[in-house]
Every structure is written in C-alpha cells, then in structure tokens.
Amino acid sequence: MEITYTPGRSPVPVARLRSVSMVFADGTHALDDISIELRQSEFVSLVGPSGCGKSTVLRLLAGFEVPSTGAVETTGDTVGYVFQEPTLLPWRTVAANVTLPAQLTGLPAATARDRAGDVLRRVGLTGFERHRPGQLSGGMRMRVSIARALMLRPRLFLFDEPFGALDEITRERLNEELSSLFLTEPFSGLFVTHSVPEAVFLSTRVLVMSARPGRIVADVAVPFGWPRAPGLRYTPEFAALASRVSTALRDACEVTS
Ligand SMILES: Nc1ncnc2c1ncn2[C@@H]1O[C@H](COP(=O)(O)OP(=O)(O)OP(=O)(O)O)[C@@H](O)[C@H]1O
C-alpha cells in the first residue's frame, strides 16, 4: 500500500471548536467550554460516557447545530457524515443508494456512475451494485453507508459510532478497512465510539470526554505507525495505551458521578 503522507503530522487545522458551550432549549447543558482542533491527515477518536455530548460535537462541526457560546470553525470543504444506522433507502439498489448524494448535488450521471464503481470497490462491494439493502449483512450495509459518504470526496469525515451495532469480528474487519481507506483518501476523521480498542486502533489521537456537561479531560497521542496490522491489537504497547485511555475514561466517569 502506498502512503502519500504521514498521518497525524500536518499542522494545518481543518476544523476547530473554540471554547464551545452548548445548552439546549430545554436547559440541558451538553458541552462546557470545550476546545478541539482537528488537523489535516489526523484521525481522532472521541470517547466518553453516554450522554456526555459526543454526537453534539459532531453535529456542531457538521453545521447541524449552533453553539450557545464559542465558535465552530471549518474550512467549508465537503463534510462526510456516517451515522450509527446505515440509513439506506430499502427500495433502492446499492448503486442507487450510493449515487444519491451525487444526484442531489447535480453531479453528471456518468461521473456519478464511475465514482460509485470506484467507492464500492474501495469498500469491497464490487458485484453487489444491484442488491437491495435487505439482501446485505449489517457490515455490508455499513460499507454502503461509508461508500455513499465517500461519493462527495469529503475532506472532513465525521463518524457517529458507525460500528457499534456490529459483531466483534465484523467490527474489527471494518476497522481495518477504514484504516486502509484513511491512508488512501485525503480526509481528516473524527470518530465517536464507546470502544477503547477501536479508538486506539484507528486513531492518531484519542480525546476523552468527561460526563455531561462534556469537557475534554485527556488527549492521548497514538504513536503506532501505518498501515496498522490486525496483530497490533495483541501487542503489549497497544494494551498499555488502551489501558491509559480506559483509566482516563474511568476517572472521568467517577469525578462527575
Ligand atoms: N436537541 C436536543 N435537545 C435537548 N437535549 C439534547 C438534544 N440533543 C442532545 N441532547 C442532550 O444532550 C446530551 C448530549 O447528547 P449527545 O447525543 O451529544 O451525547 P453522546 O455522548 O453522543 O451520547 P451517547 O454516547 O449515549 O450516544 C444528552 O443529555 C442528550 O439528551
């Protein structure tokens, strides 16, 4: 595999939250003075207790929400968003689901077809173009969802716990595929997960959030090289780093509970 850059080493910011607090209309205080910077070619995971505001961070970066105080800054480039549910249209084929964003943005049909073939190949779904979502496994449906997001060539890719509902083996395989994709596509990723091993395996950096209202309580660099072999998970270095993240997470839960 050809790596065209050094993951995590660029100083160029692609997205920032600056001292952001978020209080919803019903008074729920979701985020408290949170600052996050995501740089080019970084893949950052966000872990934290349930309800601490992880999805809110993604929604702010996507522009779906406006902060109560503070600033959200992005480059304005295309954003890809992958949700926990694949959210596919059941009556459309795989190819027709994947080309939907291209249709909605007015990409010429021939370009969309070519690009769909390319992104489906990248997620290992060549040959399934004519299948409907109901004929696919959960992991395959999630691959379609990722392929659909790739269609618009996002520079900023936001993942809201996309593999949480999958079995362990499928999840690990998709982690490996996503990490390969990260090396060949020019996006910066912010990945929400409840799984510490998943966060460490995928990331150049892991951010740990406190319980609500969410704050960043730890910023752990992941120094492992790329590409990442599946066996990395069984090394003492991996276990030590996962343990650091888990400890920070446990401390974060205990401080506020
Ligand atoms: N539109 C909204 N109005 C009111 N409260 C909201 C709204 N959206 C989210 N919240 C609340 O804000 C808090 C943070 O929600 P968020 O979904 O960001 O947490 P999360 O860390 O992603 O949770 P989980 O890990 O369980 O998915 C929660 O208490 C949630 O109930």
The ligand as a MOL file (V3000), in Angstrom:
LIG
                    3D

  0  0  0     0  0            999 V3000
M  V30 BEGIN CTAB
M  V30 COUNTS 31 33 0 0 0
M  V30 BEGIN ATOM
M  V30 1 N -31.8380 18.6200 20.6620 0
M  V30 2 C -31.6300 18.3620 21.9590 0
M  V30 3 N -32.3890 18.9450 22.9050 0
M  V30 4 C -32.1820 18.7040 24.2220 0
M  V30 5 N -31.2050 17.8880 24.6960 0
M  V30 6 C -30.4340 17.2910 23.7800 0
M  V30 7 C -30.5920 17.4810 22.3820 0
M  V30 8 N -29.6610 16.7410 21.7330 0
M  V30 9 C -28.9610 16.1130 22.6810 0
M  V30 10 N -29.4150 16.4360 23.9160 0
M  V30 11 C -28.8900 16.0030 25.2100 0
M  V30 12 O -27.5440 16.4490 25.2810 0
M  V30 13 C -26.7460 15.4740 25.9290 0
M  V30 14 C -25.6230 15.0640 24.9910 0
M  V30 15 O -26.1880 14.3180 23.9260 0
M  V30 16 P -25.2810 13.5690 22.8390 0
M  V30 17 O -26.1920 12.8000 21.9580 0
M  V30 18 O -24.3680 14.5460 22.2300 0
M  V30 19 O -24.4370 12.5830 23.7910 0
M  V30 20 P -23.4990 11.3580 23.3800 0
M  V30 21 O -22.2510 11.4950 24.1880 0
M  V30 22 O -23.3350 11.2940 21.9170 0
M  V30 23 O -24.3760 10.1490 23.9200 0
M  V30 24 P -24.3140 8.5570 23.5600 0
M  V30 25 O -22.9160 8.1110 23.8670 0
M  V30 26 O -25.2890 7.9510 24.5070 0
M  V30 27 O -24.6950 8.4130 22.1280 0
M  V30 28 C -27.6570 14.3430 26.3320 0
M  V30 29 O -28.0780 14.5330 27.6500 0
M  V30 30 C -28.8480 14.4970 25.3850 0
M  V30 31 O -30.0340 14.0090 25.9700 0
M  V30 END ATOM
M  V30 BEGIN BOND
M  V30 1 1 1 2
M  V30 2 1 2 3
M  V30 3 2 2 7
M  V30 4 2 3 4
M  V30 5 1 4 5
M  V30 6 2 5 6
M  V30 7 1 6 7
M  V30 8 1 6 10
M  V30 9 1 7 8
M  V30 10 2 8 9
M  V30 11 1 9 10
M  V30 12 1 10 11
M  V30 13 1 11 12
M  V30 14 1 11 30
M  V30 15 1 12 13
M  V30 16 1 13 14
M  V30 17 1 13 28
M  V30 18 1 14 15
M  V30 19 1 15 16
M  V30 20 2 16 17
M  V30 21 1 16 18
M  V30 22 1 16 19
M  V30 23 1 19 20
M  V30 24 2 20 21
M  V30 25 1 20 22
M  V30 26 1 20 23
M  V30 27 1 23 24
M  V30 28 2 24 25
M  V30 29 1 24 26
M  V30 30 1 24 27
M  V30 31 1 28 29
M  V30 32 1 28 30
M  V30 33 1 30 31
M  V30 END BOND
M  V30 END CTAB
M  END
